[in-house]
Each structure stands twice: as C-alpha cells, then as structure tokens.
Amino acid sequence: MPRASERRSPAAQRHADTVRFVPFEARPAGLTFVQLVRSRELSPHQTRAGLACLRDIITERGWPPLIWTKKDGYKFCADPVELQAYEIAIIRGKLTEIRRFITGTVAPHAALQPKGRWIKHLNTQLNSVESTLDVIADYTDADARPRL
C-alpha cells in the first residue's frame, strides 16, 4: 500500500476518480483487480494508488465502502451483512499476522535471552496484546456464527 503522503497526491486522486467510476459503469457486481486495471488502461501501480486514495475519499465523504471479495472482486457494498462478513475476514487476517509475528520473530529471540530486560518488557506488552486479540477473536467468532 502506498504511503499516506502518496495516497493523496494529485495523480493518485485522478486515478481514484478513474477507478471510482468503473464499478458503476462496467459491472456493479464487482471487478477483479486485472479487470479494474484493463478497464481504464491504468498500470497496476496507478490502480493500487487510486484504490488507496479512493478508500481515504470514501471514508471522508461517508460513501458506501469499497470491499474486495474472492467471489466478486472489488465492489461498493451497502449490505450490512456482507460488510460485517468482510470486516470479520479482515480482522481475522490481521490477528493471524500479529500472532505469526509474535511466534515467528519474538519467541526465538526470547528463547535466546529469557532473562533480558527488553524481553521481559516485550513479553509484558505482547501478553496484553494477545489477551486483547483473544477477546476480539472471540467476538468476531460469535458474530460469524449463524443466529437461530
């Protein structure tokens, strides 16, 4: 993803305007990234910059969110159920990234210096993060279950 300063450049805003009209004109059901690139003859880099800038613009203006699903690709979403499923999938992905960081990067270093001051501090911080993540994961799991 481009840096925040690059997301709001004039070029990125032009690309965002170009990308924004594609789902409405071409196929409201959604477009894959390749279809999005080809539809407006932008480079992949320009399309990514446009998508990043477009997400910022959508947030500022309160428009329906732009989501990506494996089935449909990029599309604007106004359905609360579909939006919630998308958000849960994103949160689960981020939780997995954080847990992999903890187990793959921090744990081996802690094994080498278990009594180090930095490791103790890091373990304290990570334990609080993990407990928070467990609460969030339980919440998203509960929301993902069908209600009877």
ZADO-1210 file (C-alpha; in nm, 4 decimals, padded with zeros to 6 digits):
<atoms>
<atom x="00.0000" y="00.0000" z="00.0000" code="MET" pos="1"/>
<atom x="00.1357" y="00.3458" z="-00.0802" code="PRO" pos="2"/>
<atom x="00.2466" y="00.5770" z="00.1974" code="ARG" pos="3"/>
<atom x="-00.0125" y="00.8193" z="00.3308" code="ALA" pos="4"/>
<atom x="00.1580" y="01.1138" z="00.1593" code="SER" pos="5"/>
<atom x="00.1476" y="00.9312" z="-00.1757" code="GLU" pos="6"/>
<atom x="-00.2169" y="00.8316" z="-00.1367" code="ARG" pos="7"/>
<atom x="-00.3321" y="01.1926" z="-00.1522" code="ARG" pos="8"/>
<atom x="-00.1121" y="01.3166" z="-00.4377" code="SER" pos="9"/>
<atom x="-00.2912" y="01.4825" z="-00.7326" code="PRO" pos="10"/>
<atom x="-00.2028" y="01.1866" z="-00.9542" code="ALA" pos="11"/>
<atom x="-00.3449" y="00.9387" z="-00.7004" code="ALA" pos="12"/>
<atom x="-00.6637" y="01.1452" z="-00.6784" code="GLN" pos="13"/>
<atom x="-00.7013" y="01.1365" z="-01.0587" code="ARG" pos="14"/>
<atom x="-00.6528" y="00.7600" z="-01.0519" code="HIS" pos="15"/>
<atom x="-00.9073" y="00.7331" z="-00.7677" code="ALA" pos="16"/>
<atom x="-01.1648" y="00.9230" z="-00.9751" code="ASP" pos="17"/>
<atom x="-01.0927" y="00.6929" z="-01.2678" code="THR" pos="18"/>
<atom x="-01.1206" y="00.3785" z="-01.0559" code="VAL" pos="19"/>
<atom x="-01.4352" y="00.5003" z="-00.8757" code="ARG" pos="20"/>
<atom x="-01.6499" y="00.5053" z="-01.1889" code="PHE" pos="21"/>
<atom x="-01.5510" y="00.1599" z="-01.3112" code="VAL" pos="22"/>
<atom x="-01.7659" y="-00.0496" z="-01.0720" code="PRO" pos="23"/>
<atom x="-02.0685" y="00.1659" z="-01.1532" code="PHE" pos="24"/>
<atom x="-02.0247" y="00.1674" z="-01.5313" code="GLU" pos="25"/>
<atom x="-01.8720" y="-00.1683" z="-01.6127" code="ALA" pos="26"/>
<atom x="-02.0106" y="-00.4231" z="-01.3706" code="ARG" pos="27"/>
<atom x="-02.1800" y="-00.3286" z="-01.0434" code="PRO" pos="28"/>
<atom x="-02.1450" y="-00.6880" z="-00.9179" code="ALA" pos="29"/>
<atom x="-01.7684" y="-00.6422" z="-00.8842" code="GLY" pos="30"/>
<atom x="-01.4411" y="-00.6461" z="-01.0769" code="LEU" pos="31"/>
<atom x="-01.1200" y="-00.8365" z="-01.0261" code="THR" pos="32"/>
<atom x="-00.8000" y="-00.6351" z="-00.9978" code="PHE" pos="33"/>
<atom x="-00.6968" y="-00.7274" z="-01.3530" code="VAL" pos="34"/>
<atom x="-01.0369" y="-00.6204" z="-01.4880" code="GLN" pos="35"/>
<atom x="-01.0056" y="-00.2961" z="-01.2958" code="LEU" pos="36"/>
<atom x="-00.6614" y="-00.2296" z="-01.4453" code="VAL" pos="37"/>
<atom x="-00.7699" y="-00.3109" z="-01.8000" code="ARG" pos="38"/>
<atom x="-01.0988" y="-00.1224" z="-01.7861" code="SER" pos="39"/>
<atom x="-00.9329" y="00.2202" z="-01.7553" code="ARG" pos="40"/>
<atom x="-00.5937" y="00.1350" z="-01.9057" code="GLU" pos="41"/>
<atom x="-00.4054" y="00.2208" z="-01.5889" code="LEU" pos="42"/>
<atom x="-00.0899" y="00.0467" z="-01.4743" code="SER" pos="43"/>
<atom x="-00.1180" y="-00.1840" z="-01.1718" code="PRO" pos="44"/>
<atom x="00.0752" y="00.0746" z="-00.9674" code="HIS" pos="45"/>
<atom x="-00.1624" y="00.3524" z="-01.0717" code="GLN" pos="46"/>
<atom x="-00.4627" y="00.1336" z="-00.9916" code="THR" pos="47"/>
<atom x="-00.3286" y="00.0486" z="-00.6435" code="ARG" pos="48"/>
<atom x="-00.2586" y="00.4173" z="-00.5762" code="ALA" pos="49"/>
<atom x="-00.6081" y="00.5014" z="-00.6957" code="GLY" pos="50"/>
<atom x="-00.7647" y="00.2350" z="-00.4727" code="LEU" pos="51"/>
<atom x="-00.5732" y="00.3588" z="-00.1675" code="ALA" pos="52"/>
<atom x="-00.6725" y="00.7190" z="-00.2331" code="CYS" pos="53"/>
<atom x="-01.0309" y="00.6155" z="-00.3090" code="LEU" pos="54"/>
<atom x="-01.0589" y="00.4413" z="00.0284" code="ARG" pos="55"/>
<atom x="-00.9497" y="00.7632" z="00.2002" code="ASP" pos="56"/>
<atom x="-01.2023" y="00.9671" z="-00.0014" code="ILE" pos="57"/>
<atom x="-01.4805" y="00.7157" z="00.0733" code="ILE" pos="58"/>
<atom x="-01.4080" y="00.7436" z="00.4459" code="THR" pos="59"/>
<atom x="-01.4067" y="01.1235" z="00.4417" code="GLU" pos="60"/>
<atom x="-01.7306" y="01.1553" z="00.2459" code="ARG" pos="61"/>
<atom x="-01.9240" y="00.8728" z="00.4096" code="GLY" pos="62"/>
<atom x="-01.9816" y="00.6782" z="00.0880" code="TRP" pos="63"/>
<atom x="-02.0532" y="00.3054" z="00.0867" code="PRO" pos="64"/>
<atom x="-01.7281" y="00.1169" z="00.1470" code="PRO" pos="65"/>
<atom x="-01.5266" y="-00.0406" z="-00.1324" code="LEU" pos="66"/>
<atom x="-01.4649" y="-00.4041" z="-00.0455" code="ILE" pos="67"/>
<atom x="-01.2876" y="-00.6947" z="-00.2111" code="TRP" pos="68"/>
<atom x="-01.4223" y="-01.0484" z="-00.2072" code="THR" pos="69"/>
<atom x="-01.2783" y="-01.3569" z="-00.3697" code="LYS" pos="70"/>
<atom x="-01.6060" y="-01.4267" z="-00.5462" code="LYS" pos="71"/>
<atom x="-01.6841" y="-01.0799" z="-00.6863" code="ASP" pos="72"/>
<atom x="-01.3629" y="-00.8762" z="-00.6654" code="GLY" pos="73"/>
<atom x="-01.3828" y="-00.5010" z="-00.5926" code="TYR" pos="74"/>
<atom x="-01.7250" y="-00.3509" z="-00.5416" code="LYS" pos="75"/>
<atom x="-01.9114" y="-00.0934" z="-00.3386" code="PHE" pos="76"/>
<atom x="-02.1032" y="-00.2528" z="-00.0533" code="CYS" pos="77"/>
<atom x="-02.4169" y="-00.1235" z="00.1148" code="ALA" pos="78"/>
<atom x="-02.5389" y="-00.4575" z="00.2564" code="ASP" pos="79"/>
<atom x="-02.4686" y="-00.4669" z="00.6340" code="PRO" pos="80"/>
<atom x="-02.4405" y="-00.8467" z="00.6480" code="VAL" pos="81"/>
<atom x="-02.1903" y="-00.8600" z="00.3629" code="GLU" pos="82"/>
<atom x="-01.9945" y="-00.5691" z="00.5091" code="LEU" pos="83"/>
<atom x="-01.9769" y="-00.7367" z="00.8500" code="GLN" pos="84"/>
<atom x="-01.8513" y="-01.0616" z="00.6934" code="ALA" pos="85"/>
<atom x="-01.5830" y="-00.8616" z="00.5084" code="TYR" pos="86"/>
<atom x="-01.4731" y="-00.6828" z="00.8261" code="GLU" pos="87"/>
<atom x="-01.4536" y="-01.0095" z="01.0202" code="ILE" pos="88"/>
<atom x="-01.2366" y="-01.1610" z="00.7455" code="ALA" pos="89"/>
<atom x="-01.0026" y="-00.8591" z="00.7542" code="ILE" pos="90"/>
<atom x="-00.9765" y="-00.8682" z="01.1349" code="ILE" pos="91"/>
<atom x="-00.9001" y="-01.2411" z="01.1319" code="ARG" pos="92"/>
<atom x="-00.6258" y="-01.1839" z="00.8753" code="GLY" pos="93"/>
<atom x="-00.4664" y="-00.9106" z="01.0868" code="LYS" pos="94"/>
<atom x="-00.4885" y="-01.1262" z="01.4002" code="LEU" pos="95"/>
<atom x="-00.3086" y="-01.4048" z="01.2146" code="THR" pos="96"/>
<atom x="-00.0337" y="-01.1633" z="01.1050" code="GLU" pos="97"/>
<atom x="00.0196" y="-01.0425" z="01.4619" code="ILE" pos="98"/>
<atom x="00.0254" y="-01.3940" z="01.6046" code="ARG" pos="99"/>
<atom x="00.2768" y="-01.5037" z="01.3393" code="ARG" pos="100"/>
<atom x="00.4958" y="-01.2061" z="01.4270" code="PHE" pos="101"/>
<atom x="00.4860" y="-01.2996" z="01.7932" code="ILE" pos="102"/>
<atom x="00.5591" y="-01.6685" z="01.7416" code="THR" pos="103"/>
<atom x="00.7990" y="-01.6358" z="01.4484" code="GLY" pos="104"/>
<atom x="01.0047" y="-01.3311" z="01.5414" code="THR" pos="105"/>
<atom x="00.9763" y="-01.2569" z="01.9109" code="VAL" pos="106"/>
<atom x="00.9642" y="-01.6113" z="02.0533" code="ALA" pos="107"/>
<atom x="01.3024" y="-01.7227" z="01.9102" code="PRO" pos="108"/>
<atom x="01.4701" y="-01.4090" z="02.0478" code="HIS" pos="109"/>
<atom x="01.3089" y="-01.4653" z="02.3861" code="ALA" pos="110"/>
<atom x="01.4421" y="-01.8212" z="02.3881" code="ALA" pos="111"/>
<atom x="01.7970" y="-01.6898" z="02.3434" code="LEU" pos="112"/>
<atom x="01.7748" y="-01.4301" z="02.6229" code="GLN" pos="113"/>
<atom x="01.4873" y="-01.5291" z="02.8521" code="PRO" pos="114"/>
<atom x="01.6004" y="-01.3059" z="03.1403" code="LYS" pos="115"/>
<atom x="01.6821" y="-00.9979" z="02.9324" code="GLY" pos="116"/>
<atom x="01.5243" y="-00.6687" z="03.0369" code="ARG" pos="117"/>
<atom x="01.3985" y="-00.5977" z="02.6849" code="TRP" pos="118"/>
<atom x="01.2466" y="-00.9456" z="02.6532" code="ILE" pos="119"/>
<atom x="01.0617" y="-00.9077" z="02.9844" code="LYS" pos="120"/>
<atom x="00.9211" y="-00.5735" z="02.8711" code="HIS" pos="121"/>
<atom x="00.8280" y="-00.7148" z="02.5308" code="LEU" pos="122"/>
<atom x="00.6610" y="-01.0206" z="02.6849" code="ASN" pos="123"/>
<atom x="00.4526" y="-00.7980" z="02.9129" code="THR" pos="124"/>
<atom x="00.3394" y="-00.5878" z="02.6184" code="GLN" pos="125"/>
<atom x="00.2701" y="-00.8867" z="02.3947" code="LEU" pos="126"/>
<atom x="00.0730" y="-01.0682" z="02.6656" code="ASN" pos="127"/>
<atom x="-00.1611" y="-00.7712" z="02.6925" code="SER" pos="128"/>
<atom x="-00.1913" y="-00.7564" z="02.3127" code="VAL" pos="129"/>
<atom x="-00.2609" y="-01.1307" z="02.2937" code="GLU" pos="130"/>
<atom x="-00.5335" y="-01.1103" z="02.5593" code="SER" pos="131"/>
<atom x="-00.6944" y="-00.8236" z="02.3668" code="THR" pos="132"/>
<atom x="-00.6689" y="-01.0217" z="02.0430" code="LEU" pos="133"/>
<atom x="-00.8308" y="-01.3239" z="02.2073" code="ASP" pos="134"/>
<atom x="-01.1265" y="-01.1088" z="02.3148" code="VAL" pos="135"/>
<atom x="-01.1589" y="-00.9643" z="01.9637" code="ILE" pos="136"/>
<atom x="-01.1280" y="-01.3100" z="01.8060" code="ALA" pos="137"/>
<atom x="-01.3984" y="-01.4465" z="02.0364" code="ASP" pos="138"/>
<atom x="-01.6216" y="-01.1519" z="01.9457" code="TYR" pos="139"/>
<atom x="-01.5707" y="-01.1995" z="01.5707" code="THR" pos="140"/>
<atom x="-01.6237" y="-01.5753" z="01.6033" code="ASP" pos="141"/>
<atom x="-01.9509" y="-01.5150" z="01.7871" code="ALA" pos="142"/>
<atom x="-02.0667" y="-01.2728" z="01.5150" code="ASP" pos="143"/>
<atom x="-01.9699" y="-01.5135" z="01.2400" code="ALA" pos="144"/>
<atom x="-02.1913" y="-01.7880" z="01.3784" code="ARG" pos="145"/>
<atom x="-02.5399" y="-01.8024" z="01.2336" code="PRO" pos="146"/>
<atom x="-02.8078" y="-01.6812" z="01.4682" code="ARG" pos="147"/>
<atom x="-03.1076" y="-01.9044" z="01.5234" code="LEU" pos="148"/>
</atoms>
